[in-house]
């Protein structure tokens, strides 16, 4: 979806998956959760939601540091 430029769809799907991950932490590995956060932040950035994107990028960096 990212390659096709469907950023709003990526945003919706990644938001859903992040919510599922919050409810069940064992659903994704830490690396998968990091990648999901980056995809979500990228989609927010491309949809011109810069403040939300910055927040998600910060969370992704914290996740990466934890790896």
N, C-alpha and C positions, 0 to 999 in steps of 0.2 A: 504494500500500500504506500509506503514511503517513496519507493522508486517511481510510482505512478503519480505522485503528488497529491494523494488523498489525505492531507494532513488532518482535516476535521474528523475523518473516520478513524485515523490512528489515535487522535486525541480521545475520542469516545471509547474506543476499545481499550486503550492503555489505562484510562481512568477506571473502567470497569475491572480490569485485571489487577490494578493496584489496590482497589477496594477489597477484592477477593483475597489478595495477599495479606492485607492488614487483618482480615478476619481469620485467616488460616496461614500463619507464618511459614509453615512447612510446604506450602504449595509450590513456591519457586525457590531455587537456589539463590544465594546472595548475588552471584554473577548475573543470573537472569533478572533479578529484581533491579540491579544496577542498570542493565541494558534497557529494561522497561521504563525506568525513570528517565533515561536519556531520550528515548523515543518520545515519551510524553512531553518532555521539555522542548524538544525540537519541534514537535507539532504545535505547541503553544507559541513558540517563537515565530513560526511561519504563519500562524493565524494572527500575528501582531499583538499578542498578549504578553508583552515583554516582562512585566513585573511577575506574573505567574510563572513564566518561563525561568526567570532568574531564581525564583524560589525553588523550583524543581531541580534546576541545575545544582544549586547548593546542596539539596538533599542527596542528589546523585553523587556529588563529590564526597560527602560524608560517608555514603555507602561504599564508595571505592576505597576510601581510607581504611574502612573497617575490614576490607578484604586483605 
